């Protein structure tokens, strides 16, 4: 399985740049959301890799 970023960081950057045009409050909130998404994805993949090593059946996706 090859890595596919789905352009998430680029989409998040577009949101931040659009918020920058509105006001500073939106910019701060969009930055927090961007960081939360990155942290969440890191946790998701970290857990997947941990389970893949220790409990392979639990690491399988339901696709």
C-alpha positions in Angstrom: 0.0 0.0 0.0 1.5 3.3 -1.0 1.2 6.5 1.0 -1.4 9.0 -0.1 -1.7 12.3 1.7 -5.0 13.2 0.1 -3.8 16.8 0.0 -4.9 17.3 3.6 -2.2 19.8 4.4 -2.8 21.8 1.2 -6.6 22.0 2.0 -5.8 23.1 5.6 -3.4 25.7 4.2 -6.2 27.0 2.0 -8.5 27.3 5.0 -5.8 29.2 6.9 -5.2 31.6 4.0 -8.9 32.3 3.5 -9.3 33.0 7.3 -6.3 35.4 7.2 -8.3 37.5 4.8 -11.3 37.7 7.2 -9.9 38.5 10.6 -7.4 37.4 13.2 -9.8 35.4 15.3 -10.6 33.2 12.3 -6.9 32.8 11.6 -6.2 31.7 15.2 -9.0 29.2 15.1 -8.1 27.8 11.7 -4.5 27.3 12.9 -5.7 25.4 15.9 -7.9 23.2 13.7 -5.0 22.6 11.3 -2.7 21.5 14.2 -5.5 19.3 15.7 -6.0 17.5 12.4 -2.2 16.8 12.1 -2.1 15.6 15.7 -5.1 13.4 15.2 -3.7 11.8 12.0 -0.4 11.2 13.8 -2.2 9.5 16.7 -4.4 7.4 14.3 -1.4 6.1 12.2 0.7 5.6 15.4 -2.0 3.4 16.9 -2.5 1.6 13.6 1.2 0.7 13.5 1.3 -0.3 17.1 -1.6 -2.6 16.6 -0.2 -3.9 13.4 2.9 -5.1 15.3 1.2 -6.4 18.5 -2.4 -7.3 17.4 -2.6 -7.6 13.6 -6.3 -8.4 13.5 -7.2 -5.2 15.3 -5.1 -3.1 12.9 -7.2 -4.0 9.8 -9.4 -1.3 8.4 -13.0 -1.9 7.7 -12.9 -0.8 4.1 
